[in-house]
Amino acid sequence: MPRLSAMARGEERAAWLFLTPSLVLFAVFTALPVIAAFFISFTHWDLFNPPKLALLDNYVALWNDPIFRQVLGNTGYYVLLAVPLQMLLGLLCALGLNRGVPGQAFFRVVYFLPVVTSTVAAGLVWAWLFNSNFGLINMGLSLFGVTDLPKWLVSSKWAMPAVIAVSVWQGLGYAMVLFLAGLQNIRQDIYEASALDGATGMRRLWHITLPLLSPMTFFVLIISIIGSFQVFELVYVMTKAGPSNATNTLVFFIYQNGFMFYQMGIASAAAMVLFLIVLTLTLVQYRLQDRWVHYD
């Protein structure tokens, strides 16, 4: 027993030794900034003068700000479209690749390549493709006889769908890889037993594949929602939150107020609102997972 205790203490010390660098980095670059932002949200601070206590003034200002309400609507619109599309297309690609199609490794690389591509570089290329005057997308639409060509990035109607399309294109590969890992983790004997019972392809998909894939679906859903609420680079590169704030999102709003208007109190209050929204949605998903997530 003393020997086991000594070994346990040694393993514990080794564990803390390996964890310490990560914990220090987390504390310095994540935990402390979040705590600092919480306190700054109750102050008026322009980065140049000492902060002054504001209590709830910044939160009241956000509540009464029509632009902030528009930003919340834009962010919700983005999340409600980008997340389901990214998950659905990622699942369809994973289902196709899981069938052992020829050139499977090639298609995996092709689908995953946008994930590792620089978001800024991708945004610049897609901004050129969506250009309403000489972009290849409108040129292609004109070849099919479309006369009323969308203005895309300079139109309040089409700017956000264009950003969502690029976001889905870039994130599809990540969802596909996760779904593919989940599909390959399903035991084949379950499919063999269902085949003996006469289950067809769609029934196997609905009653076997999707339920057994639900833990991975839950994980992809959580990370997709969190990532979608943090969209920034594509908005910054492609539209600069325009036109008329049609593509302004929460993170871009935080950036604007903090580093363009030097209203760090407003920016920190908006960051706390974003934190509460993401936290609430994540907790709701965790509460609801018992109803649809099935662990093998």
N, C-alpha and C positions, 0 to 999 in steps of 0.2 A: 504493500500500500504506500509506504513512504516513497518507494521508487516510482510508482505510478504518479503520485502527486508531484514529484520533482519533474517527471516528463511532461505532465500537464502544464506545470508552471513554465517550463521551457518553451513548450509550444505556444502558450499564451503570449510570452514575451516576443517570440518570433513573429507571431501574428500582428502584434502591435507595431513591431519594427517595420513590417512590410506595409501596414496600413497608414503609418504616420505621414509619409509624403503625400498620399492622396487626401488624407484628412486635412493637412495643412493647406493644400491647394484649394480644397473645397471651402475651408473656412475663410481664406483670404479673398478668393475670387467669386464666391457664391453666397455663403452665409452672411458675411459681414456687409457686402453691398446691399443685400436684401434688407437687413436690419437698418442700415443707414438710410435706404430709400424710404422705409416706413417712417422714420423720424423726420426726414426732410419733407415728407408729404404734409406735415403739420406746420410748415414754415413758408415764409416768402424769402426766396434766395435767388439771386441773379448771377452767382459764381464770382462776382467781383466785390460785393459787400457782405458783411456778416449776416447770417440768416436771422430773420425776425419771426417770432412766434405768430402763427396764423390760425391755430386751432383747426376748425373744420372749414375755413374759408375756401381752400382749394377744392375740397369735395363739393361744396355748394356751387362753386364756379363751374365745375364739370357738369353738375346736374342741370344747370341753367344754360349751358353752352350748346346751341343747336349743332355746331360742327361736331362736338363730341358725340351727340346722339346719332348724327349721320355716320360717324366713324364706327360706332357700335353696330349700326345696321349693315355697313359695308363688310365689317369683319364677320358678322353672322352669316351674311350672304355668301361670302367666300368659303367659310367653313362648311356650310350646308351643301355646297356644290362640290368643292374640292375633295372633301373626305370620302363621300360615297363613291364618286367617280374613280378616285385613286384606288380605293379598296376593291371595287367591282372589276375594274380593268386588270388590276394586279392579280386577283383571284382567277379571272378567265385565262390570263397568260400562264399562271402556275398550273392550272388544270390542263392546258394544252401541252406544256412542257413535261408534265408528269406522265403523259401517255407514251413517252419514249419516241418522240418524233425524230427523224433524221436531222443531224446538225444541232442537237440539243445544246451542246456546250456553246456553239456559236450564238444561238439565240439568247442564251443566258447573258452572254457578254454584251450583246447588242441592247437588250432591255435594261441592263444594269449600268451601261455606260453613262447615261445622263445623270445618274446619282452621283458619280465621282467627277462630273464636269463642273467647273467653276460656275456658280450661280450668276456671277456678274458677267462672265463671258457668254453664257447661255442667254441671259437677259438682253445683252446687246445684239446678239445674232437674231433673236426672235423679234426684237423691236424693229430691226431692219426688215424682217420678213413680213411683219404686220403693218409696215408703212403704207398709208392709204394712197400714196402717189406712185411709188415704184416698187412696192413690196411684192414678193413672189406669190404670196397668198391671194392677193387681189388679182394679180395677173392670171393665176390659175382659175379663179372663179370667173373671170371674164371669158376664158376659153370655153366655159360651159354655158355661156349665154347670159350670165348674171349681169344685169345692167346697173341695178341699185347697189353698188359696192359699199360695204361697211367702211366707216372711217376708222374703225378699230381704236387705236390708242388716243385719238383726239375726240372720241365720242363718249358721252356719259353713259350711253346704252351699251356700247360694245367693249369699253376699256377693261372692265372687270372680268367679263368672260374670257378675254384674251389672256389676262394674267392668270386666271384659273386654268386655262388650257395648258399654258407653259408649266405651271406648277404641277399639274397632274402628269404631264409628260416627264418631268424631272423626278417625281417621287414614285412613279409607277413601278420602276425596277426594284426599289427597296421593298415595297409591299409584296411584289412577286416572289422575291427570294425568301421572305418570311413564310408566305403561304406555301411555297414549294417545300420548304423544310418541314412544315406541319403536315403536308400531304404525304411526304416520304416517311413520316413517323407513324402513320396509320398501319396497323398490322394487316398483312395481306390475307391472313386466314379469315378475317371478318368478311372480306369481299367474297372469298371462296364459299363461305357458309351462306351468304346472301344469294349467291348465284345458284346454289343448290335449292334454295327456297323459291327460285324463280323471279328474283328481283331484277328489274330492268335498269338501264343506265340512269334514267332520271330518278327513279326511286332510290337507287343506291346513292346518288348524289344528295338527295334531299334527306334521307333517313340515316345514312351512314357517314358520308364524307363531311357534310356541313356540321352535323353535331360533334363529330370527333375532331373537327378542325376549329371548333368554337373557342378553345383556349387561345390559339394563335390569332383568331379573328379578334378576340377581346384585346389582346396585346397590340395588334396593329391599329385597332380603333383608338385606343388610348394615346399611343404615340402620334398617330395622325392628327388627332384633335389638338394635342399640345403643339405640334409643329405648325399646324395651320393658323393657330392664334398668334404665332410668332413670325408670320410672314413679313419680310422687310426688303430683302435684297432685290427681288423681282420688281416690287413696287417702286423702289428707289431708282432702279436702272431703266425700267420700261416707261413709267408714267410720271414719276415724281409726285405721286398721289393725285394727279389730275386725271381728267379735266374737272375743274370745280369740285375737288375733293371726292370725285366719284370712286377713286381707288384708294382713298386714304384709309389706313387700317390702324389698329391700336398701337402697334409697335412704331409705325411711322409717325403717328401722332405724338408718341412719347419722345421720339427723336426730334421732331420739329420743335416742341416746346422746350426741351432740355438744351439742345445744342444749336438751335437757330434763333429762338426767341428768348433764350436764357431764363426761362421760367421753370427752375428746377423743382419748385414745390408742386406746380401743376403736373409736370412730367412724372414726378414720383407718385402723386395721387393717382394718375392714370395707370401707372405701373402696378399699384396696389389693387386697382379695380381689375386689371388683367389677371393678376395673381388669384384674386378671389373667384373670378369666373372660371378659370382653368381648374382651380382646386375644387370648386363646387361640381363642375361637370365630371371630374375624375371620381369624386366620392360617390356621385349618383351612379356612375357606371359600375363602381365596385359594389354598391348596394344591389343593383339590378342583375349582376352577373349570375346569381343563383337561379334566375329564371330562364336563362338561355345558354349558359356556359356549362358544358358537360366534360368532366375530367375522366379520362379512361382509368 
